[in-house]
Amino acid sequence: MEADQGAAVCARTLAPADLRLTAAELGAAFLGGTTLASLAAAGLVEELRAGALARVTAAFRADREPFYPGGWAFPAY
């Protein structure tokens, strides 16, 4: 992916992968609440290039943790 002045282009690459993970782990990191580093510690993500896990974990972090006001304290009506 390349971005410049508000425009982004995403293209297939022939470069080797930096991480090995499934769509489930990628989705968990994308939605927030867990990190790829914690999933790697659980054996669910494999780092294939040194330093890649730390960079990707940082890239998926946000200023705020996700919050869902559901459950017993906030019932869905």
N, C-alpha and C positions, 0 to 999 in steps of 0.2 A: 504494500500500500504506500502510495506517495501522496502527500498533501502539500498544496502551495496556494496561499492567498485565498483560503476558503473553498477551494476545489480539491477533490480527492479522486484518485484513480486506484482501483484495485485490479491487479492482474495476476494470473498464475505464474509461479516461479519454478525454475528447475533446481533451485538451491535446496540442499538437504534440510530436513525439519530440525528445529531447535528443541522441540518438546514432543513427547508422545502422550496423548490423552484422548479420551472419547468425547463425544458431544455432550455427555452428561456432566463431565468435569468442566468443560468449557462453558456450558450453560450456568452451572453453579457459580463460577467466577464472574460471569457476565451479570448475573442477577444480583450478586453481592452477598454479603453475609459469611462468605468463606473465601479463602485465598488459594491460589494455585500452589503456594508454598506449603500450606497445611494439607492440601490434597496430596502433594508429593511426599510429605512426611508419612502419610497413611498408605503410601505405595500405589496411589492412583494416577500419578503424573510422573513421567520419567524425563529427566533433563538430558538432552542429547548433545548440547553444546554448553560448555562451562559459562556460567553467568546469565544464561537465558532465563532461568526460572526467576531470579531476582528482578530482572528487568520487566518481565511480563507481569509478575505479581504487582509491581509498582504501577504499571500501566493500567491495571484493572481497578486500582484503588480509587475511591472517590472521597470528597470532602466529608460526606456524611454516610453513615451506615444505613442500609435499607431498613425501613420500618413499615410494618403492616399492622394497622389497628384492628385486627380480627381476634377471634378467640373469645374467651369468657369475659374479658374486661370490655371488649368492644364487639358485641354480637352483630352479625350481619343481618340487616332487616330487609 
